Amino acid sequence: MTGRTSSGCSGSRSCRRPGTRWRRSGGSWKPARKSRQLRTGGRQGFARGSQASCGCACRCRRGSSCTMTRPLIGRIRRHYRNCGKRYARCSESIGIPTGATMIQLLSEKKTDRVALRGVRVHSRLAGMSQKTQIQQTFVNLEDRAIEAVYTFPLPDGAAVCAFEVLTGDRVLTGQVQETDQAIEKYDQAISEGHAAFLMEEDRPDVFTVRVGNIKPRQAATIRITYIAPLTVVDREIRLVYPTTVAPRYVTDTGTDPITAAMDDEALNPPHVLAVPYGLSLDVEIDLGRKLAAVESPTHEIAAQEDGKVHRVWLAGGKTPMDRDIVLTLKLSAEAEPCVQVESGPDGDQYIAVTFVPQSADDDDAPAPQPTETVFVVDCSGSMAGESIGQAKDALTLCLRSLADGDRFNICRFGSTYVMLSPEPLEYSAQTLRRALAWVDRMDADLGGTELHEPLKAVLAGKPSVGDVRQVIVLTDGQISNETAVLELARDSRAHNRIFTFGIGAASSASLVNGLARNTGGAAEFIAYGERIDDKVLRTFGRMASVAMSDAKLEWDGAKVQVAPAEMPPLFEGDGLSVWGRVKGTLPRTVTLKCSTPAGPRQWTLDVPAAADQGGAIRLMWARKAIQQIEDASAIEARARRYGPAAREQKELIELSKHYGLLCRLTTFVAIEHRSVEDRNDGKPELRRVPVMLARGWGGVPPAMAGAPLRVLACPAPAAWMHPSARGGGRMCSGDSMSIRPPAYVEGAPMVDSSDIRMLLSLQTAAGSFTPDDAIWEEADDGWRAAVEQALDAVGGRDEPMVATVLALLVLTRKHPDEHDLWRRAYDKAVRWLIKQLKMDRETFRQWFSELGQRLPTA
């Protein structure tokens, strides 16, 4: 594809609605039909008179509003081909130069023109799923027709099953169509003077609604319905209602530069510090079981209980849309395995099964074998402020959870990546001190978020010890090339297992979950106000849990199509959920079988008769089947337009249309047909709805009152850097920049100083506990004397041994309900004591039990 630089702007419709689509033809690029245009806001690209990274200036008088027109794409390709540098990025931002991350301060005049006036969310929880309805109300406050474009998040993995439009006294129902056909229908309706409404998936957790050609003073309410599964972990159900899309770092690493440019437009709506709209939320909880508590670490909530039914809403009525809303449902009893069945309109039956596998007694399990663990830490500019502090606290706790014989390394990345050591280090007191000192100096000072290359370097080759390398990624996940990163992880899963932590107020759940899902790991999220320690220790508990392999389901001879077809990883205490479509007779039982070091294990559940589940099981099966195809085929949203439909793409589209669910290749579209008198000229003004900057993103305070933003260059890394990252690589003009305003802390700290965390921070690399007042104070009166007497009886006593035994007593007697959090530290200390006392495990267990019986009672 070629293009020439224009010295002016034609002002044509394609310029007013930037974003021409392109298709491959005979090895070259050609523009698609005029009706197929990306209706984007043109917020990024080449700025008026700005300098591109290759030194060429853009001379378009319309500036960034002309992005993605043919001349611009031609320049992008020539810049990339001839100079080997990525395209520059810019915006009409206030106080930030071209090439840096874009943040706008919205004036009062512009605020009045924002078409979105409010968002309302109603959610109902029942059985094993939640059904949520979102209402977005748009009003045209201008004196001419507009096209409003709003990009917003939904929970990762949600099955979007309904799209309705309420305008005047009419209710329009959206239909699922292939994206090309839907866009053509949408554009044609607008050009003929009708109103049109469209919803498409940009990412599994990012969507865009287009409200086209609404008249002055016309109101339209978009009603979106989705269904999502409920997952129980450690007697808790964590619900997330995302509210904003954080700025995405756009890169062409692992993808095509044109796709990267399009992603820039699709994934980065205008980001502002305040918007005139807010969000209200109410949640109805009817799980058929009693809840111990309903809490929110992120927002103030109010709750009302009526037997086993709870209703929860935001205490303030509305909330700013600058961070995820997180609700935690604490169950009064352990989660129980269950089976649910419903019949579908197609005659098939759909089944949902949840197992909660438990291994044999922990004390009978063999000691964990040494492993190689690599920590990959996001140190890009977006992590500045609270997020980098969270990552450092989590990493510190992770390092202390390693054991003798383990090998480890740390990789911090941004525009470049830096390793703690060229080779993995053997875990010892000396290397632990070195690593902790390095972490203490760590900051969000490496510019952009280039995850692909550091992850490629970390996953390469076989681990230095053990069969599988454990990789722990800590990031906010705000990148555009998720598909390439997930494909890299999936191709490397034979010798790597990735555990992820999504950090921040609006982390990318699609990337964080996808990395774990595609490699057999697990994901955790640390949102604003949430505790760190329990999530970190739970992750290490999974890593150290009894290996349950060769898992399979048996359906009593019935023919069941399971989604996902590949069994998810089994972790002790975590729920395992699968969905199935039954062809023919329903099975009487379903059995989960697996192998453990202690021998084969199995769990069997009876299958009940079908009952009305509101279509939730049927839709969740379809969503998991769609996700499975997308993961395996690396299908991107625009792949359909660049060539003939492959078998996987055809199957994906058929599933999406049959079950009425959105996927990457389909779109919801609805048309409001107008009479001849009510039609207009079909040339609405584009209005991209601004979204709030995620709280704490890049360290930016939520209220700056017009203060200018400082932009600082990244200092050179001081530690060993991979040769490929030292220079000569292609970098955006903003790669070496990060926004670093003064430190800002609001509300409750994200880091929790719990008794357990304080205690575990005293554990050494070898496994012993450092004698400290915190241990003596935690122990009850008389405990220390009893421990010293018991140690004297077996022929050995010193201060570290006394402190270690006391720490174990505090954990087992004062925090028994949090066993999963301290189990790994407990096992590590027991191995150290056994070595010091020259006992076997059974003798130590008996000695420790007798010591507990002799302790004085309060």
MIDO-271176 format. One record per residue (C-alpha): residue in one letter; x, y, z. Coordinates in steps of 0.02 Angstrom, whole numbers. Layout:
! residues N
PT   aa     east    north       up
PT    A        X        Y        Z
...
! end
This chain:
! residues 858
PT   aa     east    north       up
PT    M        0        0        0
PT    T       65      170      -45
PT    G       11      346       -8
PT    R       75      521      -31
PT    T       93      662       93
PT    S      -40      794       75
PT    S       -8      976      110
PT    G     -188     1006      154
PT    C     -350      922      203
PT    S     -493      893       83
PT    G     -626      903      217
PT    S     -716      755      140
PT    R     -828      638      238
PT    S     -686      513      254
PT    C     -585      650      336
PT    R     -723      698      455
PT    R     -741      514      496
PT    P     -559      460      497
PT    G     -509      278      491
PT    T     -519      206      316
PT    R     -516       16      317
PT    W     -390      -76      208
PT    R     -388     -249      132
PT    R     -254     -358       56
PT    S     -265     -387     -132
PT    G     -129     -473     -232
PT    G        3     -443      -99
PT    S      -34     -257      -87
PT    W     -152     -149       16
PT    K     -308      -70      -59
PT    P     -445       35       23
PT    A     -605      -57       62
PT    R     -772       11        5
PT    K     -810      184       70
PT    S     -949      118      180
PT    R     -822       18      280
PT    Q     -741      154      382
PT    L     -678      154      559
PT    R     -777      291      647
PT    T     -643      343      767
PT    G     -605      502      856
PT    G     -437      535      775
PT    R     -360      577      942
PT    Q     -189      505      905
PT    G      -73      498      756
PT    F       30      638      678
PT    A       -2      807      755
PT    R      -11      969      661
PT    G      168     1015      619
PT    S      237      879      732
PT    Q      399      787      699
PT    A      384      602      662
PT    S      511      484      737
PT    C      598      470      567
PT    G      612      658      552
PT    C      470      687      428
PT    A      344      821      474
PT    C      157      801      452
PT    R       87      950      359
PT    C      -99      910      366
PT    R     -191     1065      423
PT    R     -325      964      511
PT    G     -192      883      619
PT    S     -242      731      721
PT    S     -421      733      657
PT    C     -353      667      491
PT    T     -271      511      565
PT    M     -291      346      473
PT    T     -333      427      305
PT    R     -242      354      156
PT    P      -97      480      150
PT    L      -62      451      335
PT    I      -60      262      321
PT    G       58      278      173
PT    R      176      383      278
PT    I      165      260      422
PT    R      215      117      309
PT    R      358      216      230
PT    H      420      274      400
PT    Y      418       96      462
PT    R      498       22      305
PT    N      630      154      267
PT    C      678      215      439
PT    G      638       65      547
PT    K      549      174      673
PT    R      372      167      736
PT    Y      251      304      697
PT    A      244      453      813
PT    R       93      477      924
PT    C       16      640      976
PT    S     -142      724     1036
PT    E     -212      893     1075
PT    S     -164      862     1256
PT    I     -134     1002     1378
PT    G       39     1011     1451
PT    I      107      854     1366
PT    P      220      862     1212
PT    T      193      755     1059
PT    G      250      575     1086
PT    A      206      564     1270
PT    T       54      481     1344
PT    M     -105      578     1309
PT    I     -208      655     1449
PT    Q     -329      797     1419
PT    L     -403      923     1538
PT    L     -581      947     1477
PT    S     -646     1126     1473
PT    E     -822     1168     1531
PT    K     -875     1205     1353
PT    K     -821     1034     1291
PT    T     -898      949     1442
PT    D    -1068     1018     1395
PT    R    -1055      931     1227
PT    V    -1020      756     1295
PT    A    -1160      647     1228
PT    L    -1154      514     1365
PT    R    -1256      574     1514
PT    G    -1253      424     1631
PT    V    -1225      237     1655
PT    R    -1330      121     1762
PT    V    -1285      -58     1805
PT    H    -1404     -188     1877
PT    S    -1337     -361     1917
PT    R    -1421     -518     1981
PT    L    -1322     -665     2052
PT    A    -1402     -837     2058
PT    G    -1335    -1014     2054
PT    M    -1164    -1014     1970
PT    S    -1179     -856     1865
PT    Q    -1220     -672     1861
PT    K    -1334     -584     1738
PT    T    -1295     -399     1719
PT    Q    -1383     -262     1622
PT    I    -1296      -99     1579
PT    Q    -1392       56     1524
PT    Q    -1298      196     1437
PT    T    -1400      353     1406
PT    F    -1347      469     1264
PT    V    -1421      641     1231
PT    N    -1378      755     1085
PT    L    -1359      929     1162
PT    E    -1299     1009     1002
PT    D    -1394     1096      863
PT    R    -1349      967      730
PT    A    -1348      778      713
PT    I    -1202      685      792
PT    E    -1124      513      795
PT    A    -1068      469      972
PT    V     -931      337      994
PT    Y     -902      266     1167
PT    T     -767      139     1212
PT    F     -793       49     1378
PT    P     -741     -109     1473
PT    L     -836     -265     1522
PT    P     -776     -412     1628
PT    D     -658     -529     1536
PT    G     -749     -684     1476
PT    A     -923     -608     1491
PT    A    -1051     -673     1366
PT    V    -1133     -519     1288
PT    C    -1303     -588     1240
PT    A    -1420     -439     1210
PT    F    -1411     -264     1134
PT    E    -1565     -153     1138
PT    V    -1596       30     1100
PT    L    -1733      134     1181
PT    T    -1769      296     1089
PT    G    -1932      390     1105
PT    D    -2070      260     1117
PT    R    -1975      131     1015
PT    V    -1872      -19     1070
PT    L    -1748      -84      942
PT    T    -1669     -256      960
PT    G    -1493     -278      893
PT    Q    -1449     -424      781
PT    V    -1282     -515      777
PT    Q    -1202     -504      604
PT    E    -1030     -523      531
PT    T     -935     -364      564
PT    D     -914     -313      381
PT    Q    -1099     -335      346
PT    A    -1150     -245      506
PT    I    -1038      -94      469
PT    E    -1102      -85      290
PT    K    -1281      -89      352
PT    Y    -1241       43      484
PT    D    -1156      161      362
PT    Q    -1292      142      232
PT    A    -1428      182      358
PT    I    -1338      341      412
PT    S    -1306      398      234
PT    E    -1493      380      200
PT    G    -1537      488      350
PT    H    -1589      350      470
PT    A    -1519      324      646
PT    A    -1407      173      673
PT    F    -1333       89      826
PT    L    -1187      -32      833
PT    M    -1085     -126      964
PT    E     -923     -218      925
PT    E     -787     -308     1023
PT    D     -614     -229     1016
PT    R     -543     -349     1146
PT    P     -627     -482     1255
PT    D     -640     -347     1390
PT    V     -652     -188     1283
PT    F     -804     -143     1177
PT    T     -863        6     1074
PT    V    -1040       72     1052
PT    R    -1081      188      907
PT    V    -1239      293      917
PT    G    -1257      358      740
PT    N    -1354      506      673
PT    I    -1456      554      826
PT    K    -1545      719      803
PT    P    -1531      875      911
PT    R    -1613      847     1081
PT    Q    -1642      663     1040
PT    A    -1606      538     1180
PT    A    -1559      356     1157
PT    T    -1528      226     1293
PT    I    -1419       77     1249
PT    R    -1461      -78     1350
PT    I    -1326     -213     1353
PT    T    -1345     -381     1441
PT    Y    -1205     -502     1482
PT    I    -1187     -664     1581
PT    A    -1029     -713     1675
PT    P     -982     -862     1787
PT    L     -954     -849     1974
PT    T     -790     -919     2040
PT    V     -760     -967     2222
PT    V     -583     -951     2291
PT    D     -548     -974     2477
PT    R     -731     -954     2525
PT    E     -745     -792     2427
PT    I     -827     -737     2266
PT    R     -744     -585     2188
PT    L     -854     -478     2075
PT    V     -781     -343     1964
PT    Y     -878     -208     1873
PT    P     -750     -114     1766
PT    T     -788       68     1729
PT    T     -649      140     1621
PT    V     -521       91     1490
PT    A     -346      143     1542
PT    P     -228      213     1409
PT    R     -150       73     1305
PT    Y       30       72     1250
PT    V       24       40     1063
PT    T      164      -60      982
PT    D      186     -158      821
PT    T      297     -289      904
PT    G      231     -458      848
PT    T       98     -380      737
PT    D       75     -275      581
PT    P      108      -87      593
PT    I      -59      -48      510
PT    T     -151     -156      636
PT    A      -55      -67      774
PT    A     -110      102      706
PT    M     -291       45      700
PT    D     -278      -24      876
PT    D     -215      146      933
PT    E     -377      224      873
PT    A     -492       85      935
PT    L     -418       58     1109
PT    N     -373      236     1159
PT    P     -524      349     1178
PT    P     -493      527     1239
PT    H     -435      516     1421
PT    V     -484      658     1537
PT    L     -475      695     1723
PT    A     -661      726     1743
PT    V     -821      686     1646
PT    P    -1000      749     1670
PT    Y    -1072      573     1685
PT    G    -1061      443     1823
PT    L    -1115      265     1863
PT    S    -1245      191     1980
PT    L    -1246        8     2031
PT    D    -1364     -109     2119
PT    V    -1334     -295     2142
PT    E    -1460     -429     2194
PT    I    -1379     -584     2269
PT    D    -1479     -746     2281
PT    L    -1355     -889     2289
PT    G    -1463    -1003     2394
PT    R    -1336     -998     2536
PT    K    -1299     -882     2680
PT    L    -1163     -752     2662
PT    A    -1045     -708     2803
PT    A    -1014     -533     2734
PT    V    -1022     -424     2579
PT    E     -877     -301     2565
PT    S     -798     -183     2440
PT    P     -614     -133     2452
PT    T     -639        2     2319
PT    H     -803       91     2358
PT    E     -923      131     2498
PT    I    -1075       18     2485
PT    A    -1241       -6     2572
PT    A    -1325     -175     2593
PT    Q    -1493     -247     2642
PT    E    -1524     -428     2691
PT    D    -1687     -524     2674
PT    G    -1656     -703     2725
PT    K    -1533     -774     2599
PT    V    -1561     -632     2475
PT    H    -1447     -480     2485
PT    R    -1461     -315     2394
PT    V    -1306     -206     2376
PT    W    -1289      -31     2305
PT    L    -1166      113     2305
PT    A    -1184      215     2463
PT    G    -1165      380     2370
PT    G    -1287      336     2233
PT    K    -1165      374     2092
PT    T     -978      356     2078
PT    P     -846      429     1963
PT    M     -795      304     1829
PT    D     -609      303     1866
PT    R     -581      129     1938
PT    D     -653      -46     1944
PT    I     -793      -78     2068
PT    V     -745     -234     2167
PT    L     -866     -330     2279
PT    T     -811     -476     2388
PT    L     -942     -602     2444
PT    K     -881     -702     2593
PT    L     -966     -870     2609
PT    S    -1014     -937     2780
PT    A     -963    -1114     2730
PT    E     -842    -1197     2612
PT    A     -893    -1204     2430
PT    E     -972    -1368     2382
PT    P     -963    -1459     2216
PT    C    -1123    -1450     2115
PT    V    -1204    -1492     1948
PT    Q    -1338    -1391     1857
PT    V    -1432    -1435     1697
PT    E    -1545    -1337     1580
PT    S    -1629    -1373     1414
PT    G    -1599    -1263     1263
PT    P    -1721    -1211     1126
PT    D    -1620    -1315     1002
PT    G    -1665    -1476     1094
PT    D    -1493    -1501     1168
PT    Q    -1462    -1503     1355
PT    Y    -1325    -1399     1437
PT    I    -1234    -1444     1595
PT    A    -1124    -1345     1715
PT    V    -1010    -1438     1836
PT    T     -904    -1367     1978
PT    F     -781    -1476     2074
PT    V     -680    -1422     2226
PT    P     -538    -1550     2228
PT    Q     -445    -1581     2390
PT    S     -288    -1684     2407
PT    A     -239    -1798     2549
PT    D     -164    -1735     2712
PT    D      -28    -1605     2679
PT    D       90    -1689     2800
PT    D       91    -1845     2692
PT    A      139    -1748     2536
PT    P      320    -1756     2478
PT    A      429    -1602     2496
PT    P      418    -1490     2341
PT    Q      558    -1509     2217
PT    P      672    -1360     2177
PT    T      609    -1251     2035
PT    E      664    -1103     1932
PT    T      558     -947     1959
PT    V      573     -788     1856
PT    F      484     -628     1907
PT    V      435     -511     1764
PT    V      393     -338     1832
PT    D      313     -197     1734
PT    C      414      -38     1764
PT    S      334       67     1626
PT    G      274      244     1657
PT    S       93      191     1681
PT    M      145       95     1838
PT    A      206      253     1927
PT    G      130      295     2097
PT    E       29      165     2192
PT    S       48       28     2062
PT    I      238       14     2068
PT    G      229       14     2258
PT    Q      105     -129     2249
PT    A      215     -225     2129
PT    K      369     -203     2240
PT    D      276     -259     2397
PT    A      209     -412     2305
PT    L      381     -453     2235
PT    T      463     -438     2406
PT    L      339     -561     2478
PT    C      365     -677     2329
PT    L      553     -678     2352
PT    R      537     -724     2536
PT    S      423     -869     2488
PT    L      558     -960     2388
PT    A      645    -1111     2463
PT    D      819    -1188     2473
PT    G      872    -1263     2308
PT    D      763    -1146     2204
PT    R      840    -1037     2070
PT    F      770     -867     2025
PT    N      791     -710     1923
PT    I      702     -543     1904
PT    C      664     -452     1742
PT    R      601     -273     1746
PT    F      535     -207     1582
PT    G      470      -54     1494
PT    S      532        9     1326
PT    T      684     -102     1364
PT    Y      709     -244     1486
PT    V      839     -269     1622
PT    M      885     -431     1712
PT    L      946     -445     1890
PT    S     1073     -574     1829
PT    P     1122     -647     1660
PT    E     1085     -820     1731
PT    P      964     -881     1866
PT    L     1033     -864     2043
PT    E     1032    -1000     2174
PT    Y      919     -948     2318
PT    S     1018     -907     2475
PT    A     1027     -774     2609
PT    Q     1156     -680     2505
PT    T     1058     -682     2341
PT    L      898     -638     2435
PT    R      981     -482     2506
PT    R     1045     -437     2334
PT    A      873     -458     2257
PT    L      783     -360     2394
PT    A      906     -216     2374
PT    W      875     -215     2186
PT    V      687     -215     2213
PT    D      701      -72     2337
PT    R      783       36     2201
PT    M      653      -14     2071
PT    D      543      122     1998
PT    A      422      151     1854
PT    D      556      230     1746
PT    L      570      123     1589
PT    G      448      215     1475
PT    G      331      110     1366
PT    T      261      -65     1394
PT    E      354     -183     1278
PT    L      308     -351     1356
PT    H      334     -464     1205
PT    E      524     -461     1195
PT    P      564     -482     1382
PT    L      437     -621     1395
PT    K      514     -705     1242
PT    A      686     -698     1324
PT    V      621     -767     1490
PT    L      524     -911     1412
PT    A      663     -967     1296
PT    G      746    -1134     1326
PT    K      722    -1261     1464
PT    P      728    -1213     1648
PT    S      893    -1227     1741
PT    V      813    -1340     1871
PT    G      655    -1446     1865
PT    D      544    -1480     1715
PT    V      437    -1323     1718
PT    R      490    -1143     1743
PT    Q      374    -1039     1853
PT    V      352     -863     1783
PT    I      267     -729     1886
PT    V      212     -574     1790
PT    L      163     -415     1882
PT    T       85     -285     1767
PT    D      -62     -170     1733
PT    G      -72     -255     1563
PT    Q     -107      -99     1461
PT    I      -38     -151     1291
PT    S     -112     -165     1116
PT    N      -24     -323     1054
PT    E     -107     -447     1173
PT    T     -134     -574     1033
PT    A       52     -585      994
PT    V       98     -597     1179
PT    L      -32     -733     1213
PT    E       24     -831     1061
PT    L      203     -822     1123
PT    A      151     -887     1294
PT    R       47    -1027     1221
PT    D      189    -1085     1109
PT    S      306    -1091     1261
PT    R      193    -1183     1384
PT    A      284    -1350     1372
PT    H      418    -1288     1493
PT    N      336    -1132     1568
PT    R      190    -1096     1680
PT    I      139     -914     1703
PT    F       56     -843     1859
PT    T       -2     -663     1841
PT    F      -44     -516     1951
PT    G     -152     -379     1875
PT    I     -108     -219     1968
PT    G     -200      -55     1972
PT    A     -372       24     1964
PT    A     -410      -35     1786
PT    S     -289     -173     1737
PT    S     -316     -271     1576
PT    A     -406     -428     1631
PT    S     -397     -500     1455
PT    L     -207     -504     1456
PT    V     -186     -552     1639
PT    N     -309     -696     1628
PT    G     -252     -748     1455
PT    L      -69     -771     1503
PT    A     -118     -884     1648
PT    R     -254     -978     1554
PT    N     -142    -1019     1404
PT    T        0    -1090     1510
PT    G      -91    -1181     1650
PT    G      -60    -1048     1782
PT    A     -177     -938     1882
PT    A     -216     -752     1890
PT    E     -242     -633     2035
PT    F     -294     -450     2033
PT    I     -241     -317     2157
PT    A     -360     -170     2140
PT    Y     -361       -6     2233
PT    G     -380      -42     2419
PT    E     -356     -232     2410
PT    R     -236     -333     2515
PT    I      -78     -396     2434
PT    D      -18     -531     2553
PT    D     -161     -655     2538
PT    K     -155     -650     2347
PT    V       34     -674     2339
PT    L       34     -814     2465
PT    R     -115     -896     2381
PT    T      -18     -897     2217
PT    F      132     -978     2299
PT    G       14    -1100     2383
PT    R      -47    -1151     2210
PT    M      132    -1168     2149
PT    A      175    -1280     2298
PT    S       11    -1377     2305
PT    V        7    -1562     2272
PT    A       24    -1593     2087
PT    M     -140    -1657     2015
PT    S     -107    -1711     1836
PT    D     -190    -1811     1696
PT    A     -359    -1739     1742
PT    K     -508    -1800     1642
PT    L     -697    -1803     1654
PT    E     -804    -1959     1629
PT    W     -987    -1933     1584
PT    D    -1060    -2105     1618
PT    G    -1056    -2150     1434
PT    A    -1150    -1996     1374
PT    K    -1091    -1890     1226
PT    V    -1043    -1721     1297
PT    Q     -954    -1580     1205
PT    V     -854    -1495     1342
PT    A     -797    -1314     1344
PT    P     -657    -1285     1370
PT    A     -605    -1447     1286
PT    E     -434    -1439     1369
PT    M     -451    -1462     1557
PT    P     -403    -1308     1659
PT    P     -264    -1333     1787
PT    L     -311    -1413     1953
PT    F     -258    -1320     2110
PT    E     -303    -1385     2280
PT    G     -447    -1286     2356
PT    D     -488    -1191     2195
PT    G     -652    -1225     2107
PT    L     -644    -1310     1937
PT    S     -789    -1265     1823
PT    V     -830    -1341     1654
PT    W     -980    -1327     1539
PT    G    -1049    -1458     1420
PT    R    -1175    -1479     1281
PT    V    -1260    -1649     1290
PT    K    -1312    -1735     1130
PT    G    -1440    -1869     1172
PT    T    -1467    -1946     1343
PT    L    -1414    -1849     1498
PT    P    -1280    -1938     1602
PT    R    -1326    -2000     1775
PT    T    -1157    -1953     1851
PT    V    -1001    -1855     1808
PT    T     -831    -1906     1877
PT    L     -669    -1807     1889
PT    K     -512    -1916     1891
PT    C     -331    -1864     1912
PT    S     -161    -1928     1966
PT    T      -69    -1869     2122
PT    P       97    -1920     2202
PT    A       -5    -2018     2330
PT    G      -98    -2112     2193
PT    P     -253    -2089     2085
PT    R     -398    -1985     2152
PT    Q     -577    -1963     2092
PT    W     -734    -1867     2137
PT    T     -909    -1914     2076
PT    L    -1066    -1806     2070
PT    D    -1245    -1851     2028
PT    V    -1325    -1759     1882
PT    P    -1498    -1686     1922
PT    A    -1642    -1661     1802
PT    A    -1647    -1505     1695
PT    A    -1714    -1346     1775
PT    D    -1741    -1168     1716
PT    Q    -1577    -1071     1731
PT    G    -1626     -923     1623
PT    G    -1515     -980     1480
PT    A    -1357     -947     1581
PT    I    -1279    -1120     1562
PT    R    -1315    -1127     1375
PT    L    -1238     -956     1346
PT    M    -1086     -989     1456
PT    W    -1051    -1149     1361
PT    A    -1057    -1053     1198
PT    R     -945     -914     1267
PT    K     -815    -1040     1326
PT    A     -821    -1127     1156
PT    I     -793     -959     1069
PT    Q     -650     -916     1187
PT    Q     -569    -1084     1155
PT    I     -569    -1055      966
PT    E     -503     -877      986
PT    D     -362     -935     1100
PT    A     -311    -1080      989
PT    S     -322     -986      824
PT    A     -258     -815      879
PT    I     -403     -737      784
PT    E     -397     -548      785
PT    A     -546     -435      755
PT    R     -486     -384      583
PT    A     -422     -552      522
PT    R     -586     -584      431
PT    R     -559     -432      320
PT    Y     -385     -479      262
PT    G     -421     -642      175
PT    P     -542     -787      148
PT    A     -627     -858      301
PT    A     -533    -1005      376
PT    R     -622    -1153      453
PT    E     -598    -1086      630
PT    Q     -663     -914      582
PT    K     -817     -991      500
PT    E     -851    -1096      655
PT    L     -829     -943      765
PT    I     -953     -840      665
PT    E    -1080     -982      663
PT    L    -1071    -1003      852
PT    S    -1087     -816      879
PT    K    -1240     -798      768
PT    H    -1326     -958      828
PT    Y    -1313     -912     1012
PT    G    -1329     -723      989
PT    L    -1161     -685     1071
PT    L    -1030     -559     1020
PT    C     -858     -618      966
PT    R     -708     -538      880
PT    L     -783     -564      708
PT    T     -964     -513      739
PT    T    -1057     -355      785
PT    F    -1227     -305      855
PT    V    -1321     -183      742
PT    A    -1492      -99      755
PT    I    -1574       27      637
PT    E    -1705      159      676
PT    H    -1796      180      511
PT    R    -1865      355      490
PT    S    -1999      425      379
PT    V    -1947      532      233
PT    E    -1993      690      330
PT    D    -1888      640      482
PT    R    -1729      599      387
PT    N    -1579      717      378
PT    D    -1430      738      262
PT    G    -1340      587      335
PT    K    -1183      684      382
PT    P    -1176      684      572
PT    E    -1030      760      667
PT    L     -918      633      752
PT    R     -911      647      942
PT    R     -796      527     1032
PT    V     -850      510     1214
PT    P     -705      547     1333
PT    V     -671      426     1476
PT    M     -593      458     1645
PT    L     -411      421     1670
PT    A     -394      268     1783
PT    R     -359      319     1962
PT    G     -174      320     2001
PT    W     -126      283     1820
PT    G       53      341     1794
PT    G       49      419     1967
PT    V      -70      557     1906
PT    P     -181      624     2048
PT    P     -369      617     2015
PT    A     -388      805     2037
PT    M     -253      916     1963
PT    A     -354     1076     1942
PT    G     -267     1115     1778
PT    A      -91     1089     1843
PT    P       32     1050     1703
PT    L      105      876     1695
PT    R      292      850     1707
PT    V      374      732     1584
PT    L      542      659     1636
PT    A      662      558     1531
PT    C      704      383     1590
PT    P      875      360     1670
PT    A      989      227     1599
PT    P      970       56     1683
PT    A     1104       21     1811
PT    A     1096     -169     1811
PT    W     1141     -298     1681
PT    M     1044     -266     1521
PT    H     1011     -390     1383
PT    P     1118     -342     1231
PT    S      965     -329     1119
PT    A      893     -197     1234
PT    R     1047      -84     1240
PT    G     1006       12     1084
PT    G      978        1      899
PT    G      800      -55      923
PT    R      649       36      854
PT    M      572      155      978
PT    C      423      271      977
PT    S      456      454     1007
PT    G      374      431     1177
PT    D      460      269     1227
PT    S      585      355     1341
PT    M      455      460     1431
PT    S      355      431     1588
PT    I      233      543     1680
PT    R      298      571     1855
PT    P      200      700     1956
PT    P      228      713     2143
PT    A      182      559     2243
PT    Y       -3      549     2283
PT    V      -90      440     2410
PT    E     -276      443     2446
PT    G     -387      341     2559
PT    A     -340      171     2628
PT    P     -170      106     2574
PT    M     -166      -37     2452
PT    V      -37     -127     2559
PT    D     -105     -214     2713
PT    S        5     -228     2868
PT    S      -77     -385     2936
PT    D       -6     -492     3076
PT    I       29     -633     2954
PT    R      124     -524     2833
PT    M      228     -449     2972
PT    L      268     -622     3036
PT    L      313     -693     2866
PT    S      427     -547     2828
PT    L      541     -613     2967
PT    Q      572     -779     2879
PT    T      747     -802     2809
PT    A      795     -883     2644
PT    A      841    -1044     2736
PT    G      670    -1056     2818
PT    S      705    -1000     2997
PT    F      625     -846     3076
PT    T      732     -702     3136
PT    P      712     -673     3324
PT    D      608     -515     3341
PT    D      494     -429     3464
PT    A      349     -456     3343
PT    I      359     -644     3374
PT    W      377     -631     3563
PT    E      229     -512     3571
PT    E      118     -622     3462
PT    A      150     -775     3572
PT    D       44     -796     3727
PT    D      119     -792     3902
PT    G      214     -950     3941
PT    W      233    -1006     3761
PT    R      417     -959     3750
PT    A      462    -1053     3908
PT    A      368    -1209     3846
PT    V      459    -1203     3679
PT    E      630    -1184     3761
PT    Q      593    -1331     3874
PT    A      535    -1439     3728
PT    L      690    -1397     3627
PT    D      804    -1436     3774
PT    A      722    -1606     3785
PT    V      774    -1651     3607
PT    G      951    -1588     3630
PT    G      957    -1421     3541
PT    R      907    -1241     3571
PT    D      958    -1070     3505
PT    E      865     -907     3474
PT    P      823     -939     3288
PT    M      752    -1110     3333
PT    V      646    -1038     3473
PT    A      584     -897     3360
PT    T      543    -1020     3220
PT    V      443    -1139     3330
PT    L      350     -993     3408
PT    A      309     -924     3236
PT    L      236    -1092     3184
PT    L      131    -1098     3342
PT    V       64     -922     3309
PT    L       17     -968     3131
PT    T      -67    -1133     3171
PT    R     -157    -1077     3329
PT    K     -202     -896     3295
PT    H     -229     -899     3106
PT    P     -297    -1073     3064
PT    D     -426    -1004     2941
PT    E     -287     -930     2835
PT    H     -194    -1093     2814
PT    D     -182    -1073     2626
PT    L      -89     -909     2649
PT    W       49     -971     2764
PT    R       61    -1153     2709
PT    R      216    -1129     2601
PT    A      308    -1030     2736
PT    Y      258    -1162     2864
PT    D      327    -1305     2758
PT    K      487    -1208     2728
PT    A      512    -1181     2916
PT    V      472    -1363     2956
PT    R      605    -1424     2834
PT    W      732    -1310     2918
PT    L      686    -1371     3094
PT    I      692    -1553     3040
PT    K      867    -1525     2976
PT    Q      923    -1436     3135
PT    L      843    -1563     3254
PT    K      895    -1713     3148
PT    M      718    -1783     3147
PT    D      611    -1861     3011
PT    R      445    -1778     2966
PT    E      335    -1898     3065
PT    T      440    -1879     3223
PT    F      435    -1690     3207
PT    R      246    -1691     3182
PT    Q      222    -1794     3341
PT    W      343    -1682     3439
PT    F      257    -1523     3380
PT    S       85    -1594     3423
PT    E      139    -1639     3600
PT    L      214    -1465     3620
PT    G       47    -1388     3574
PT    Q      -42    -1492     3705
PT    R       79    -1431     3841
PT    L       55    -1246     3803
PT    P      -25    -1147     3944
PT    T     -202    -1086     3906
PT    A     -249     -903     3924
! end
